[in-house]
Amino acid sequence: MMINAEVNSADDQIAVAIEHARGLGKPVLLTVSGVVAPPEDLLDWLRPVEGTEERCFFWERPADGFAIAALGATAVVRGHGPRRFTEVAAVCDGLIADAVTDRHSQAIGAPFFVGGFAFATDVEDTGPWCGFPPGLMVLPRLLIVRHRQRATFTVTCMVTADSERPDIVRRLHADMERLQSCAAAAQPKLADDPVAIRCQSASTPPVARWKQAVLDTLEDIAHGRLEKLVLARSCTVAAAHRLDCGRILRNLRKAYPSCVLFWIGTPQGDFLGATPEPLVRLSGRCVSTAAIAGSTAPGTSAADASALALALRRSDKDRLEHAIVVRAIADALRPVCGSLDVAPEPQLLRLDNVQHLMTPITGTLRSPHHVLDLVDRLHPSPAVAGHPRAAALRLLPQREALSRGWYAGPIGWMDARHDGEFAVAIRSALVRDAEASLFAGAGIVAGSDPDAELGETRLKLQPLLSALTES
């Protein structure tokens, strides 16, 4: 069981952990937390890790003043196959169950796990997506959580029966000093020149093939084999030098403050983006999400934007696409919720480059659930796969002719209480050194037009293209 160490120093807590490890006959997790001066920008704290072999994680809701930044890995938990969410949750729970924590860790729900999952269960951890397996949640060595003007830190390490107390003391003190010093004084932002993009490759799949996939899908819909299929495409760009993930995220933050910024850094590459689409947020028994589907251009003026928004609200095609997503999310949550509130009419979500229909959905669970159980129920939604789900997932590999990897997969964080937050990794890019692969998709339903859907994907690719090149 988890031990809450009622001790006066980290040294005493380490002694408790060593004895616990001896009693169990296996390594145990040691967690120490506390309050830290709120960093001006957690991205500054992560800047030194770019281009290194150290894992990192960043998550931010700029509008809420909430952010998480993490470095290193005390444990790496992987999951594969149809039960990957359950497998990952079980391993993480096992680490937590034997942990030795201080009172502050328990008060804030530490330890935290960060990471994500691929779109599909059987993705190969090779090729472009090497380092991004079907499921990957990391227990960071160092972590800072900021909510407005309050910030906390958590340091973790594994303790064995043979561990030497002075060695662990030195390591914990060094980690905490690094957290305190980096958080207290933000690093100066470097002046960067605009990035010169050397080339943009042909899209995958080629445009003609993608448009034919739309036509084939419309035929399936006409014959009743599908209601909706979301077809993704990607493009790859190359720069003259290594791409700066921190700068890309700052550019996205300025342009899309209502989106969730995310960055998952691995030794093999980086996956980042600014997604408008939540998958699920769980706090106790309170669950929230939103259905986002149906899109139009942002408009070139206020009057133009209003006219386009009105047309979107009245569009039978977009209302149908949106209703499919709302219905699927509600059907997935209703069996575990005592109450579920679905907004009767969609709202308008305005972003800098696109406007969406959005329906907020909130509920109260009948009994406690792990956030990954809810992720398992909701992923993939018709917003990124299609409907019916099974038929859509069978068709996607042949229609798209690309490896989605973690594009449109669930990414986020969870704590020791089983609470957490996951988003859908759209508006995203896979970055490897000086090259970036950008992804976007469009929902195909009855009434879709191949040229219009192609235009929608171009609208969705634009934010990352701009963020890559702006200084």
C-alpha positions as CSV (number, residue, x, y, z in Angstrom):
1,M,0.0,0.0,0.0
2,M,1.1,3.6,-0.5
3,I,2.9,5.0,2.6
4,N,2.4,8.6,3.6
5,A,5.7,9.3,5.3
6,E,5.0,11.5,8.4
7,V,8.6,12.6,8.6
8,N,10.5,15.8,9.1
9,S,13.1,15.5,6.3
10,A,13.7,13.9,3.0
11,D,16.4,11.9,4.7
12,D,13.9,10.2,7.1
13,Q,11.6,9.6,4.2
14,I,14.4,7.8,2.3
15,A,14.9,5.6,5.3
16,V,11.2,4.6,5.3
17,A,11.4,3.9,1.5
18,I,14.5,1.6,1.9
19,E,12.8,-0.4,4.7
20,H,9.6,-0.6,2.6
21,A,11.6,-1.9,-0.4
22,R,13.2,-4.5,1.8
23,G,9.9,-5.6,3.2
24,L,8.4,-6.0,-0.3
25,G,11.5,-7.4,-1.9
26,K,11.3,-5.1,-4.8
27,P,12.0,-1.4,-5.7
28,V,9.5,1.2,-4.5
29,L,8.7,4.7,-5.7
30,L,9.8,7.7,-3.6
31,T,7.9,11.0,-4.2
32,V,8.7,14.4,-2.7
33,S,6.6,17.5,-3.4
34,G,6.5,21.1,-2.4
35,V,5.8,24.7,-3.4
36,V,7.9,26.5,-5.9
37,A,8.0,30.1,-7.1
38,P,5.8,30.3,-10.2
39,P,8.0,30.4,-13.4
40,E,7.1,33.1,-15.8
41,D,7.0,30.5,-18.6
42,L,7.5,26.8,-18.2
43,L,8.7,26.5,-21.7
44,D,11.8,28.4,-20.6
45,W,12.5,25.7,-18.1
46,L,12.4,23.0,-20.8
47,R,14.6,24.9,-23.3
48,P,17.9,23.2,-22.2
49,V,16.6,19.7,-23.1
50,E,16.0,20.4,-26.8
51,G,18.3,18.3,-28.9
52,T,19.3,16.0,-25.9
53,E,18.3,12.5,-25.1
54,E,16.2,13.6,-22.1
55,R,12.5,13.1,-22.2
56,C,10.2,16.1,-21.7
57,F,6.5,16.9,-21.5
58,F,4.6,20.2,-21.8
59,W,0.9,20.8,-21.4
60,E,-0.8,24.2,-21.2
61,R,-4.2,25.7,-21.3
62,P,-3.2,29.4,-21.7
63,A,-6.8,30.7,-21.1
64,D,-6.9,28.9,-17.7
65,G,-3.4,29.7,-16.6
66,F,-2.7,26.0,-16.1
67,A,0.5,24.3,-17.2
68,I,2.6,21.2,-16.6
69,A,6.2,20.7,-17.5
70,A,8.2,17.5,-16.9
71,L,11.7,16.3,-17.3
72,G,13.3,12.9,-17.3
73,A,11.8,9.5,-16.6
74,T,11.8,7.5,-13.3
75,A,9.6,4.9,-15.0
76,V,8.4,4.4,-18.6
77,V,5.1,2.4,-19.0
78,R,4.2,1.0,-22.4
79,G,1.0,-0.5,-23.6
80,H,0.1,-2.5,-26.8
81,G,-3.0,-4.0,-28.4
82,P,-6.7,-3.6,-27.6
83,R,-6.1,-3.5,-23.8
84,R,-3.4,-0.9,-23.9
85,F,-5.3,1.6,-21.7
86,T,-6.1,-1.0,-19.1
87,E,-2.6,-2.4,-19.1
88,V,-1.0,1.1,-18.7
89,A,-3.4,2.0,-15.9
90,A,-2.6,-1.3,-14.0
91,V,1.1,-0.8,-14.2
92,C,0.9,2.9,-13.1
93,D,-1.4,1.8,-10.2
94,G,1.1,-0.8,-9.2
95,L,3.8,1.9,-8.9
96,I,1.6,4.1,-7.0
97,A,0.4,1.4,-4.6
98,D,3.9,0.7,-3.3
99,A,5.0,4.4,-3.3
100,V,6.4,6.2,-0.3
101,T,5.0,9.8,-0.5
102,D,5.1,12.9,1.7
103,R,2.0,14.7,2.9
104,H,2.4,17.4,0.2
105,S,2.5,14.8,-2.6
106,Q,-0.8,13.3,-1.4
107,A,-2.4,16.7,-1.0
108,I,-1.7,17.5,-4.7
109,G,-2.3,14.0,-6.1
110,A,1.3,13.2,-6.9
111,P,2.9,11.4,-8.5
112,F,1.8,12.3,-12.0
113,F,2.1,10.4,-15.2
114,V,2.4,12.1,-18.6
115,G,2.3,11.0,-22.2
116,G,-0.2,9.6,-24.7
117,F,-1.3,6.9,-27.1
118,A,-1.3,6.3,-30.8
119,F,-4.5,6.6,-32.8
120,A,-4.5,2.8,-33.6
121,T,-3.8,-0.1,-31.3
122,D,-1.4,-1.9,-33.7
123,V,0.9,1.0,-34.8
124,E,4.5,-0.1,-35.4
125,D,7.1,1.6,-33.2
126,T,9.4,2.0,-36.2
127,G,10.0,4.3,-39.1
128,P,8.8,7.9,-38.7
129,W,7.0,7.1,-35.4
130,C,9.9,5.3,-33.8
131,G,9.8,6.1,-30.1
132,F,6.0,6.6,-30.1
133,P,4.5,3.1,-29.3
134,P,0.8,2.4,-29.1
135,G,0.8,3.5,-25.4
136,L,3.4,5.5,-23.5
137,M,3.0,7.1,-20.1
138,V,6.0,8.4,-18.3
139,L,6.6,9.0,-14.6
140,P,8.8,12.1,-14.7
141,R,11.8,12.6,-12.5
142,L,11.1,16.3,-12.2
143,L,7.7,18.0,-12.6
144,I,6.2,21.4,-12.1
145,V,2.5,22.1,-12.1
146,R,1.4,25.7,-12.4
147,H,-2.2,27.1,-11.9
148,R,-2.2,30.8,-12.2
149,Q,0.0,32.2,-9.5
150,R,0.6,29.0,-7.6
151,A,3.1,26.3,-8.6
152,T,4.2,23.0,-7.0
153,F,7.1,20.7,-7.8
154,T,7.4,16.9,-7.6
155,V,10.6,14.9,-7.6
156,T,10.6,11.1,-7.9
157,C,13.1,8.2,-7.8
158,M,13.1,4.4,-7.4
159,V,14.5,3.0,-4.2
160,T,15.7,-0.5,-3.7
161,A,16.7,-2.6,-0.7
162,D,20.3,-2.0,-1.6
163,S,20.0,1.7,-2.0
164,E,22.5,3.9,-0.1
165,R,20.7,6.7,1.8
166,P,23.4,9.3,1.2
167,D,23.3,8.7,-2.5
168,I,19.6,9.2,-2.7
169,V,19.8,12.3,-0.5
170,R,22.3,13.9,-2.8
171,R,20.2,13.1,-5.9
172,L,17.0,14.4,-4.4
173,H,18.6,17.6,-3.2
174,A,20.3,18.1,-6.6
175,D,17.0,17.6,-8.4
176,M,15.1,20.0,-6.0
177,E,17.8,22.6,-6.4
178,R,17.5,22.4,-10.2
179,L,13.8,22.8,-10.0
180,Q,14.0,25.8,-7.6
181,S,16.7,27.6,-9.5
182,C,15.2,27.1,-13.0
183,A,11.7,28.1,-11.8
184,A,12.8,31.1,-9.9
185,A,14.7,32.7,-12.8
186,A,13.3,32.3,-16.3
187,Q,16.0,31.9,-18.9
188,P,16.3,34.7,-21.4
189,K,14.5,34.2,-24.6
190,L,16.8,34.0,-27.5
191,A,16.3,36.2,-30.6
192,D,15.6,33.9,-33.4
193,D,15.6,34.5,-37.2
194,P,12.7,33.3,-39.2
195,V,13.0,29.7,-40.2
196,A,13.7,29.2,-43.9
197,I,11.7,26.2,-45.2
198,R,13.7,24.6,-47.9
199,C,11.0,22.4,-49.4
200,Q,7.6,21.1,-49.0
201,S,7.1,17.5,-50.1
202,A,4.2,16.1,-52.0
203,S,1.4,15.4,-49.6
204,T,0.6,11.9,-48.3
205,P,-1.5,10.5,-49.9
206,P,-1.2,12.5,-53.1
207,V,-4.0,15.0,-53.6
208,A,-5.6,13.1,-56.5
209,R,-5.7,9.8,-54.4
210,W,-7.0,11.6,-51.4
211,K,-9.9,13.1,-53.4
212,Q,-10.7,9.7,-54.8
213,A,-10.8,8.4,-51.3
214,V,-13.4,11.0,-50.5
215,L,-15.5,9.8,-53.5
216,D,-15.2,6.2,-52.5
217,T,-16.3,7.1,-49.0
218,L,-19.3,9.0,-50.3
219,E,-20.3,5.8,-52.2
220,D,-20.0,3.8,-49.0
221,I,-22.2,6.3,-47.3
222,A,-24.8,6.3,-50.1
223,H,-25.0,2.5,-49.8
224,G,-25.5,2.6,-46.0
225,R,-22.1,1.1,-45.1
226,L,-21.0,4.2,-43.2
227,E,-22.4,7.5,-41.8
228,K,-19.0,9.2,-41.6
229,L,-15.3,8.7,-42.2
230,V,-12.5,11.1,-41.2
231,L,-9.8,11.1,-43.8
232,A,-6.4,12.4,-42.8
233,R,-3.5,13.6,-44.9
234,S,0.0,14.9,-44.1
235,C,2.7,17.1,-45.6
236,T,6.4,17.2,-44.7
237,V,8.5,20.3,-44.6
238,A,12.3,20.7,-44.1
239,A,14.2,23.6,-42.6
240,A,17.8,24.7,-43.1
241,H,18.5,23.9,-39.4
242,R,17.0,22.1,-36.4
243,L,13.5,23.3,-35.6
244,D,13.0,24.9,-32.2
245,C,10.0,23.3,-30.5
246,G,9.8,26.0,-27.8
247,R,9.5,28.7,-30.5
248,I,6.9,26.7,-32.4
249,L,4.8,26.4,-29.3
250,R,5.1,30.1,-28.4
251,N,3.9,31.0,-31.9
252,L,0.9,28.6,-31.4
253,R,0.2,30.1,-28.0
254,K,0.0,33.6,-29.4
255,A,-2.3,32.6,-32.3
256,Y,-4.5,30.0,-30.4
257,P,-4.8,30.9,-26.7
258,S,-8.0,28.8,-26.4
259,C,-6.3,25.6,-27.5
260,V,-4.3,23.1,-25.4
261,L,-0.6,23.3,-26.2
262,F,1.3,20.0,-25.9
263,W,4.8,18.8,-26.5
264,I,6.0,15.2,-25.9
265,G,9.7,15.0,-26.3
266,T,11.5,11.6,-26.7
267,P,15.1,10.7,-27.6
268,Q,13.8,9.8,-31.1
269,G,11.8,12.9,-31.9
270,D,9.1,15.4,-30.7
271,F,5.3,15.5,-31.1
272,L,3.7,18.8,-30.5
273,G,0.7,20.9,-31.4
274,A,-2.2,23.1,-30.4
275,T,-5.4,21.2,-30.2
276,P,-8.9,22.6,-29.8
277,E,-10.4,19.2,-29.1
278,P,-10.7,17.8,-25.6
279,L,-11.2,14.1,-25.1
280,V,-12.0,14.0,-21.4
281,R,-11.3,15.8,-18.2
282,L,-11.9,14.0,-14.9
283,S,-11.9,15.5,-11.4
284,G,-13.3,13.2,-8.7
285,R,-16.6,12.1,-10.3
286,C,-17.0,15.2,-12.4
287,V,-16.4,14.5,-16.1
288,S,-16.3,17.0,-19.0
289,T,-15.7,16.9,-22.7
290,A,-17.0,18.5,-25.9
291,A,-18.0,17.4,-29.3
292,I,-16.3,19.4,-32.0
293,A,-17.2,18.7,-35.7
294,G,-18.3,20.9,-38.6
295,S,-16.0,23.5,-39.9
296,T,-15.8,26.6,-42.0
297,A,-13.3,29.3,-42.9
298,P,-12.5,32.1,-40.4
299,G,-13.5,34.9,-42.8
300,T,-11.6,37.9,-44.0
301,S,-13.6,40.5,-42.0
302,A,-15.9,40.5,-39.0
303,A,-18.9,40.6,-41.3
304,D,-17.6,37.8,-43.5
305,A,-16.8,35.7,-40.4
306,S,-20.4,36.2,-39.1
307,A,-21.9,35.3,-42.4
308,L,-19.8,32.1,-42.6
309,A,-20.7,31.2,-39.0
310,L,-24.4,31.6,-39.8
311,A,-24.0,29.4,-42.9
312,L,-22.2,26.8,-40.8
313,R,-25.0,26.7,-38.2
314,R,-27.5,26.2,-41.0
315,S,-25.5,23.7,-43.0
316,D,-27.3,20.4,-43.1
317,K,-24.1,18.6,-44.0
318,D,-22.2,20.1,-41.0
319,R,-25.1,19.7,-38.6
320,L,-25.2,16.0,-39.6
321,E,-21.5,15.6,-39.1
322,H,-21.7,17.3,-35.7
323,A,-24.7,15.3,-34.5
324,I,-23.0,12.0,-35.2
325,V,-20.1,13.0,-32.8
326,V,-22.5,14.3,-30.1
327,R,-24.5,11.1,-30.2
328,A,-21.4,8.8,-30.0
329,I,-19.8,10.7,-27.0
330,A,-23.1,10.7,-25.1
331,D,-23.6,7.0,-25.8
332,A,-20.1,6.2,-24.5
333,L,-20.5,8.2,-21.3
334,R,-24.1,7.4,-20.4
335,P,-23.5,3.9,-19.1
336,V,-21.1,5.2,-16.4
337,C,-22.8,8.5,-15.6
338,G,-25.6,9.1,-13.1
339,S,-26.3,12.4,-14.9
340,L,-25.2,13.7,-18.3
341,D,-25.8,17.2,-19.5
342,V,-25.5,17.7,-23.3
343,A,-26.1,21.2,-24.6
344,P,-29.2,21.3,-26.8
345,E,-27.6,23.4,-29.5
346,P,-24.0,23.6,-30.7
347,Q,-22.0,26.7,-29.9
348,L,-19.5,28.3,-32.2
349,L,-15.8,27.8,-31.6
350,R,-13.8,30.6,-33.3
351,L,-10.1,30.0,-33.9
352,D,-7.7,32.2,-35.9
353,N,-7.8,29.9,-39.0
354,V,-11.1,28.1,-38.7
355,Q,-14.6,28.1,-37.1
356,H,-16.1,24.9,-35.6
357,L,-19.4,23.7,-34.2
358,M,-18.9,22.7,-30.6
359,T,-21.3,21.1,-28.0
360,P,-20.1,21.0,-24.4
361,I,-20.9,17.7,-22.5
362,T,-20.6,17.3,-18.7
363,G,-21.6,14.5,-16.3
364,T,-21.3,12.9,-12.9
365,L,-20.0,9.4,-12.6
366,R,-22.1,6.8,-10.7
367,S,-18.9,5.4,-9.2
368,P,-15.2,6.2,-9.2
369,H,-13.4,5.5,-12.5
370,H,-9.9,5.8,-13.8
371,V,-9.5,8.5,-16.3
372,L,-8.0,5.9,-18.7
373,D,-11.2,3.9,-18.5
374,L,-13.0,7.0,-19.9
375,V,-10.3,7.5,-22.5
376,D,-10.8,3.9,-23.6
377,R,-14.6,4.5,-23.9
378,L,-14.3,7.7,-25.9
379,H,-11.3,7.0,-28.2
380,P,-11.6,7.2,-31.1
381,S,-14.6,9.4,-31.5
382,P,-16.4,10.0,-34.8
383,A,-14.7,13.4,-34.8
384,V,-11.4,11.7,-35.8
385,A,-12.3,8.3,-37.0
386,G,-15.9,7.9,-38.3
387,H,-19.1,6.1,-37.5
388,P,-19.8,3.3,-37.1
389,R,-16.4,3.0,-35.4
390,A,-15.6,-0.6,-36.4
391,A,-16.4,0.0,-40.1
392,A,-14.4,3.2,-40.1
393,L,-11.3,1.7,-38.5
394,R,-11.4,-1.1,-41.1
395,L,-11.4,1.3,-44.0
396,L,-9.0,4.0,-42.8
397,P,-5.7,2.3,-43.5
398,Q,-6.4,1.6,-47.1
399,R,-8.2,5.0,-47.8
400,E,-5.5,7.2,-46.1
401,A,-2.4,5.2,-47.1
402,L,-0.4,6.8,-44.3
403,S,0.6,6.0,-40.7
404,R,-1.2,8.3,-38.4
405,G,1.0,7.3,-35.4
406,W,0.0,9.6,-32.5
407,Y,-1.9,12.0,-34.8
408,A,-5.5,12.1,-33.5
409,G,-4.6,9.9,-30.5
410,P,-5.2,10.7,-26.8
411,I,-2.4,12.7,-25.1
412,G,-2.4,14.1,-21.6
413,W,-1.7,13.5,-18.0
414,M,-3.1,11.7,-14.9
415,D,-2.4,11.7,-11.2
416,A,-2.4,9.2,-8.3
417,R,-6.1,9.8,-7.7
418,H,-6.9,8.6,-11.2
419,D,-8.0,12.1,-12.2
420,G,-6.5,13.7,-15.3
421,E,-7.0,15.3,-18.6
422,F,-6.6,14.0,-22.2
423,A,-7.0,15.8,-25.5
424,V,-7.2,14.6,-29.1
425,A,-3.8,15.2,-30.8
426,I,-5.0,17.1,-33.8
427,R,-3.4,20.3,-35.3
428,S,-0.2,18.5,-34.6
429,A,3.2,17.7,-36.0
430,L,6.0,15.2,-35.7
431,V,9.3,17.0,-35.5
432,R,12.7,15.3,-36.1
433,D,15.6,17.6,-36.2
434,A,15.1,19.9,-39.2
435,E,12.1,18.1,-40.6
436,A,8.4,18.2,-39.6
437,S,5.4,16.1,-40.7
438,L,2.1,17.9,-40.3
439,F,-1.3,16.2,-40.2
440,A,-4.9,17.3,-40.8
441,G,-8.2,15.5,-41.5
442,A,-11.7,16.2,-42.7
443,G,-15.0,14.5,-41.8
444,I,-16.7,13.0,-44.8
445,V,-20.5,12.6,-44.6
446,A,-23.4,12.7,-47.0
447,G,-23.1,16.0,-48.9
448,S,-19.4,16.3,-48.7
449,D,-17.5,17.7,-51.7
450,P,-13.9,16.5,-52.4
451,D,-12.6,20.0,-53.2
452,A,-14.2,21.6,-50.2
453,E,-12.9,18.9,-47.9
454,L,-9.4,19.3,-49.3
455,G,-9.7,23.1,-48.6
456,E,-10.6,22.3,-45.1
457,T,-7.5,20.2,-44.5
458,R,-5.4,23.1,-45.9
459,L,-7.1,25.5,-43.4
460,K,-6.2,23.1,-40.6
461,L,-2.5,22.7,-41.7
462,Q,-2.0,26.4,-41.8
463,P,-1.5,27.1,-38.1
464,L,1.5,24.8,-37.8
465,L,3.0,25.9,-41.1
466,S,2.8,29.5,-39.8
467,A,4.2,28.5,-36.4
468,L,7.1,26.7,-38.0
469,T,8.2,29.8,-40.0
470,E,7.4,32.7,-37.8
471,S,10.2,34.2,-35.7
